[in-house]
Amino acid sequence: MPKESHKKIGICADHGGFELKEKIKPFLIENQFLPIDFGANVLDNTDDYPDFVIPLSKAVAAGEVFRGIAICGSGVGACIAANKVSDVRAALITEHFSAHQGVEDDDMNLICLGGRITGYASAEEFVMAFLKAKFIGAERHVRRLRKIQKLEERD
């Protein structure tokens, strides 16, 4: 069971990821997480992923949610948008290893999935690997993250 502070998981999707988001939310609940839905709330083929990904990313950066899951058609646009928010470390996840290794080594706090390319069973696997992983905090990892933070501070 996740710690109380780690229960809130932000999730969002545009039209390309709406169906997958709606399937992941009950999966999170079944695994004792509390999904916080940043939209879309209805399937609208004219919506834009930044309208959902940016608020989710800001919530992740502010610590309002433990981690985030952003879904668009391919996951690429969501990843680009998420990484524009300081203190967000997002990656497009397409396989199990990166889902946990991104947290362990790079302190990834938001995963992006492609609703049109990621099957439901794979999405469950990636989400659980991501949510169960912990940042190792080795000196080399911290050093690398500091270099990235310096870039964010200049912007």
Residue, then its C-alpha position, 0 to 999 in steps of 0.5 A: m500500500p502506498k504511503e499517504s503522501h504518495k497516494k495522489i497521482g495526477i492524470c490527464a489526456d487529450h482526445g488521443g489518450f482519453e480512452l486509456k486515461e479512463k481505463i487507468k483511473p480505476f486501475l489506480i484506485e484498485n491499487q490504492f492510489l487516488p487519481i486526480d484528473f486534470g482532464a479532459n473530462v469528455l472526448d473532444n477531438t478538437d482539444d489540445y494536450p497542453d491545456f491538460v498537461i501544463p496544469l498537471s505538470k505544475a501540480v507535480a512540480a508544486g508537490e500537489v500530486f506525488r507523480g503524474i501520468a500524461i497521455c496523448g496520441s503518441g505521448v510525444g507532445a505531452c512529453i514536450a509540454a510537460n518538460k517545459v515546466s521547471d522541476v518536471r522530469a517527464a519521459l515518454i515510456t514505451e517499455h518496462f525498464s525505463a518506467h522504473q529506471g527513469v525514477e531510480d536514476d533520473d528522479m522522473n516524476l511524470i510519465c507520458l504514454g501514447g494512447r494510440i500506441t500503448g496497450y492497456a496491459s502494457a500501460e498498467e505495467f508501466v504505471m505500476a513500475f513507475l509508481k513503485a520505483k524510488f529515486i536511488g540518489a547516488e552522487r552521480h545522479v544528483r550531480r546530473l540533476r543539479k546540472i539540469q536545475k541550473l538550466e532551469e534557473r537561467d530561464 
